[in-house]
Structure formats: structure tokens, C-alpha cells
Amino acid sequence: MLAKKFDPLEKKVWLSSPTMHGEELKYITEAYETNWMSTVGKNINEVERLCQEKTGCKYAVALSAGTAALHLAARLAGERLYGVHRADQGSLQGHKVFCSDMTFDATINPVAYENGEAVFIDTEYDTWNMDPVALEKAFEIYPDVKLIIVAHLYGTPGKIDEIRKIADAHGALIIEDAAESLGASYKGRQTGTFGDFNAISFNGNKIITGSSGGMFMTDSKEDAEKVRKWSTQSRENAPWYQHEEIGYNYRMSNVIAGVIRGQFPHLEEHIAQKKAIFERYRDGFKGLPVSMNPIDFENSEPNYWLSCMIISPEAMCKQVRGESEALYIPEKGKSCPTEILEAIASINAEGRPIWKPMHMQPIYRSHAFITREGNGRAKTNAYIAGGAIGVDGKPLDVGMDIFHRGLCLPSDNKMTPDEQDKIIEVIRACFE
Ligand SMILES: Cc1ncc(COP(=O)(O)O)c(C=O)c1O
């Protein structure tokens, strides 16, 4: 089948790019004119206050990145669980940590920074997040584990109540990675407040951005103070540079904080725009053998950060992915993420594959991976399959299946309805 040719869009439509409003410049300029060009200043204080106010979390510490927030959360958890941090050992020192599998690697790299060992928990279809059933199974296999790191992918909250119940039953702490989900809520409560330690990201593609930046959040004053101290090289209260523990240069800049401060009043507006984009895709795909990423589990309200789609198993053409390349065989009436991504790229629109699950990543392949059925290793040849069934006749694990059949759609706030209609038209043509 020959692909239908479409005219390219006049300007590139990005997956999710920064959307500025003007107030950002005011606060950056204020930092400049008052000479608070530093990691101290009014913008930082204000952004911390805004995060506390928005989420309801008691303490917020502004950092250079969401990754920094997750790293210091991992160190705090390790120190609380296993004793004092040593620079040569980290605070997790060979201890296993249960982690979301289908996420960005920044969620789980901090486990390695602290010398822990990530064990990946499979995903479930209701929310595309950590499967509580697989988590329960993981505790049967590794009853001594005391830490869980859970992410809310694409701004849709995971089953955090169930995960909290399981954590409490096993005396485990939770690090909540709300990097992608600022403004999303679960049963009326904001994400970023469910963990013992929580992280938000303000990097360039997030729902609001500082160009970079992150926030550590907790209800514990003592933990917030530790993070604040560690993030400024662990300086002790002395007239000279005095250090009793290892520190980092992780504090947020007052200039970056100015951008975030200017973005904050626009958070709800961005969410509304992203929601409209999601609904336009959903309506535009009516009649196709596809569905959108899940949004409506148990009164959760996502922030709609990225719109994604997933192709029904029977409508998948053959698609094979190696480590860095993908091939597919076009087939009438069927398609696959690779074909769709190529088609939308050809008209100047940016999509992306679903975040490749961690248990499939070369760097983490030797780690344990737990599915509902127990200790499941990924089958390297399984994603040659046309759907949820591997070539050996066994079902793929859930994360692998969503990665195989799903993709992230252009979700930029600034995309016009006309541009989006064109993208929808191109995608529809893939199934002709
Ligand atoms: C799920 C998830 N966790 C963590 C991060 C890390 O945040 P940052 O880029 O601010 O370090 C990101 C974003 O990049 C993310 O999407």
C-alpha cells in the first residue's frame, strides 16, 4: 500500500514545548534588577509557596531538576530505612526498591545513585501505571523490601490508594514521582502529596516550565530542612565552610524560579488546553480501531499532559523494534506506531513512542521484573508479534504491550485546531 501524500504543516507542531505568557519576563527582570542572580531570592520563595498552596503539601524545596528531587528523596528514604548515608556506599546499599516500570528513566536512576537495586513492577491497563496486583506479588517474592517509587505517567494518576495500602501493610515508604502530573488529582487530592517524599519537574516539556527545575515536597519539616541543606553542599551553620555530610549543588536558580513563578497562574489554562487537545483526538479517531490513554479511573482528574493512543491488537500490522531502529510491513486496514510516527513526522509534527519500559532497557535488563504472574523476564523476540501475543503464543507483559501498540501524539498547547485536524487526517489515512 502506498502512503497517501499530505502537505506539511506551515510550522512544526511539537510534542509539548514551552508556552510563555509574559509574566515570566517580569520576574526574571526583577531578579536581574535587584541583583538576586543566585540560588537565593524572592522568586524561589514564592515558587515554593505556590507549590505548597497548589498541592496542599506542607513543605516544598525548590531544586535544579525533578531528578535532583528524586535523588534526594531516595537518599532520605535510604537514611530513614537503613541508617546513615556514606559517600562510598549511598544510602540504599544493595537494598531492593520496587519501581514503576513504564516511566522515564529519571524516576529510577536515583536508586542506582544511592547504590540500591531497582526491581521493576509491571504496568496495568486501567491507568498505564504501576499495577498494585503485581506490586503485591513482588512483596510475596521479596518480603523485605521497604521502598516503592511510583510515577504518574503522562499526567494520569496511578492507583495510589491501593499502592499506599500495600505499602502500609509492608511498612514500606513511597516516593511519588509527580514530575509529569502537576495539577492532576486522585479522589480530589493533588498528586505530589501521596508519597512520603514527592517530586515535580519543571523541565521544558512539562505542563508548566522554568526551562528546567524541580520541586521536592513532603509533610515533614525535618526532611524538608535536610533536603534544603543537602542541596546547598550540606553547609553547616559555622562562620567557614564546614561539612559533616555529603552535599550537592542542587538548589534552584532565582532566574529559573522567575520563569516558573510567571507560569504558575497559567497552570489551569494549560490543563484546559491539553484537555481540549485530548478530546479533539478522541473525537477525531471515532471509528478507528484505536483508543486513547486512560483518563477516568476512580475519580481521578489527569492534567492531560500528553495525549496518547493505542492500536487494537487486531489492527496492528507487523512491527519489529531493535535497539535503535524499527521496521514494519504496511498492511491494508492496519497500522502500527512506527508507521504513524513516520506519517506525522512527514507533515512536520512530532510524536514519540511510549516511554520504553525499564525492564526492556539495556542498562536495566538484568534486574528483576515482576508481573501479575510473578517473576517474569521479557522475551526478547516477543515484540515481533502483531499484538498482545508474543511469537511463542504467550501474552506480552503489559508494559511491553503498551510500548508495542501505543504512541504519544503531538500535544503542544499552541497547536491550532486546524493543525490538529490535519494530524488526525494523516493518522486516519494510516488505517486505510
Ligand atoms: C516521569 C518523570 N520523572 C522524572 C523526570 C525528571 O525531571 P527533570 O527533567 O526535571 O529532571 C521526568 C522528566 O524529565 C519525568 O517525566
The ligand as a Gaussian input file, in Angstrom:
#p B3LYP/6-31G(d) Opt

LIG

0 1
 C        8.329000      10.674000      34.996000
 C        9.496000      11.609000      35.096000
 N       10.277000      11.528000      36.181000
 C       11.319000      12.367000      36.362000
 C       11.631000      13.328000      35.439000
 C       12.835000      14.169000      35.660000
 O       12.593000      15.515000      35.739000
 P       13.736000      16.561000      35.297000
 O       13.847000      16.517000      33.822000
 O       13.219000      17.864000      35.813000
 O       14.992000      16.161000      35.979000
 C       10.820000      13.463000      34.290000
 C       11.035000      14.477000      33.255000
 O       12.004000      14.691000      32.658000
 C        9.746000      12.559000      34.106000
 O        8.982000      12.639000      33.024000

